[in-house]
Amino acid sequence: SDLFSQPEDLGTSYEEASRILGDEEAWILIKSDVRRDEVFQNVMERLEEKHQKARAEKRTERVVSLQRVIATDLELKRSRLRWKDAAAVLARRDEMQEEDPPIEALRVWASLREMRLASEKDGDLKSKLQNEFFRDERKRRDAFTLAVKELAAAERVTLQTTWAQLEAMLQNDQRFMCMREGQGATAMELFDEFLDELKI
């Protein structure tokens, strides 16, 4: 019945319904109170399901709208922004929608902020790892070049020295073995560069 179709009707008790519907023909036609109570409970269950579904749909729309605002608004994108300030911005944008407390807005803001901070942290970690990798590569290259310079100083490496000869001289040198594990410039390239410098 249209009498019981609004969310506020969910608080109606059987006794109240019985008073309201007492003169209705459909209500009188139900012979026993037990059966009337059964019908009333069924109507209330359907009403609850209907409004739960409507509430869920509205909540989804609300979350999507909040996500869009929070993710694109320059003021709200600041990673060091506190909830108090974010709430003031949302209220100015008329995004609170009379929620008190504004649980939904807080939840969306907090999860997006968490994601943003995690992403920043991830970026910092990647950059740190990259710097460490480049530093290790540079140390490896410098150590190998030093090994070749030492041989040149002892006049064992000259412009006529071949790569195969250098390999034989350095086969047990840790600095040469480390170069094989590296991913940057190869030992052969560094040796070529060293010979070019000797020519100058």
C-alpha positions in Angstrom: 0.0 0.0 0.0 1.1 3.6 -0.6 0.6 4.1 3.1 3.8 2.2 3.8 6.2 3.1 1.1 8.5 5.8 2.6 11.8 5.1 4.6 10.3 6.8 7.7 7.5 4.1 7.6 10.1 1.5 8.5 9.7 2.5 12.2 5.9 1.7 12.2 4.9 -1.1 14.6 2.1 -3.7 13.9 -0.1 -2.0 16.5 0.2 1.4 14.8 -0.4 -0.2 11.4 -3.5 -1.9 12.8 -4.8 1.4 14.0 -4.1 3.2 10.7 -5.5 0.4 8.6 -8.4 -0.7 10.9 -11.1 0.6 8.5 -9.5 -0.4 5.2 -11.4 -3.1 3.4 -8.3 -5.1 2.5 -7.3 -5.2 6.1 -10.8 -6.3 7.3 -10.8 -9.1 4.7 -7.8 -10.8 6.3 -9.5 -13.0 8.8 -7.0 -13.5 11.7 -4.5 -11.2 13.5 -1.8 -13.8 13.0 -2.3 -13.6 9.2 -2.5 -9.8 9.3 0.8 -9.6 11.3 2.4 -11.9 8.6 1.2 -9.7 5.8 2.4 -6.6 7.6 5.9 -8.1 8.2 6.2 -9.1 4.5 5.3 -5.5 3.5 7.9 -4.1 5.9 10.6 -6.5 4.7 10.0 -5.5 1.1 10.0 -1.9 2.0 13.3 -2.3 3.9 14.9 -4.2 0.9 13.7 -1.4 -1.5 15.2 1.3 0.6 18.4 -0.5 1.3 18.9 -0.9 -2.5 18.1 2.8 -3.1 20.4 3.8 -0.2 23.2 1.6 -1.7 22.8 3.2 -5.2 22.8 6.7 -3.7 25.9 5.9 -1.7 27.7 4.6 -4.8 26.8 7.8 -6.7 27.9 9.9 -3.6 31.3 8.0 -3.4 32.0 8.5 -7.1 31.1 12.2 -6.9 33.4 12.6 -3.8 36.2 10.7 -5.4 36.1 12.9 -8.5 36.1 16.1 -6.5 38.8 15.0 -4.1 41.1 13.6 -6.8 40.8 16.6 -9.1 40.5 19.6 -6.7 43.9 21.3 -6.4 43.3 22.3 -2.8 42.2 18.7 -1.8 45.1 17.1 -3.7 47.7 18.5 -1.3 49.2 15.5 0.4 49.9 17.3 3.7 46.3 18.5 4.0 44.5 17.6 7.3 40.9 16.4 7.4 39.8 19.5 9.2 40.9 21.6 6.2 39.6 19.1 3.7 36.2 19.2 5.4 36.1 23.0 5.2 36.9 22.8 1.4 34.2 20.2 0.8 31.7 22.2 2.8 32.5 25.3 0.6 32.1 23.1 -2.5 28.7 21.9 -1.1 29.9 18.3 -1.0 29.0 17.4 2.6 25.3 16.9 1.8 24.0 17.3 5.3 26.0 14.3 6.6 26.6 14.6 10.3 29.2 13.4 11.0 30.4 13.3 7.4 31.5 9.7 7.5 31.4 9.0 3.7 33.4 12.1 2.9 36.0 11.3 5.5 36.3 7.7 4.4 36.8 8.7 0.7 39.2 11.4 1.6 41.3 9.2 3.9 41.5 6.3 1.4 42.5 8.6 -1.5 45.1 10.3 0.7 46.5 6.9 1.8 46.8 5.9 -1.8 48.5 9.2 -2.7 51.0 8.9 0.2 51.7 5.2 -0.6 52.4 6.2 -4.3 54.7 9.0 -3.2 56.5 6.6 -0.8 56.8 4.1 -3.6 58.2 6.8 -5.9 60.8 7.8 -3.3 61.8 4.2 -2.8 62.2 3.6 -6.5 64.3 6.7 -6.9 66.4 5.6 -3.9 66.9 2.1 -5.3 67.8 3.6 -8.7 70.4 5.9 -7.2 71.9 3.0 -5.3 72.0 1.0 -8.5 73.8 3.8 -10.4 76.2 4.3 -7.4 77.1 0.6 -7.4 77.6 0.6 -11.1 79.9 3.6 -10.9 82.0 2.0 -8.1 82.3 -1.2 -10.2 83.4 0.8 -13.3 85.9 2.9 -11.3 87.4 -0.2 -9.6 87.9 -1.9 -13.0 89.4 1.2 -14.6 91.8 1.5 -11.6 92.9 -2.2 -12.2 93.7 -1.4 -15.8 95.6 1.8 -14.9 97.7 -0.2 -12.4 98.7 -2.6 -15.1 99.5 0.3 -17.4 101.6 1.9 -14.7 103.5 -1.4 -14.4 103.9 -1.3 -18.3 102.0 -4.5 -18.6 99.2 -2.8 -20.6 100.1 -0.7 -23.7 98.3 0.4 -26.8 99.2 -3.0 -28.4 97.5 -5.0 -25.6 94.5 -7.0 -26.8 91.3 -7.6 -24.9 92.2 -11.4 -24.7 95.6 -10.5 -23.1 93.9 -8.2 -20.6 91.4 -10.9 -19.7 94.2 -13.3 -19.0 96.0 -10.7 -16.8 92.8 -9.9 -14.7 91.1 -13.3 -14.6 91.6 -13.7 -10.9 91.1 -10.0 -10.0 87.9 -9.4 -8.1 87.4 -6.0 -9.8 87.3 -7.7 -13.2 84.9 -10.4 -11.9 82.6 -7.8 -10.5 82.3 -6.2 -13.9 80.9 -9.4 -15.3 78.0 -9.2 -12.8 77.1 -5.6 -13.7 74.4 -4.4 -16.0 76.0 -1.1 -17.2 79.0 -0.6 -19.5 81.0 -3.7 -20.2 84.6 -4.2 -19.2 85.5 -4.4 -22.9 84.0 -1.0 -23.5 85.8 0.5 -20.6 89.1 -1.0 -21.8 88.5 0.5 -25.3 87.9 3.9 -23.7 91.1 3.6 -21.7 93.1 2.8 -24.8 91.6 5.8 -26.6 92.8 8.0 -23.7 96.3 6.4 -23.9 96.4 7.5 -27.6 95.9 11.2 -26.8 
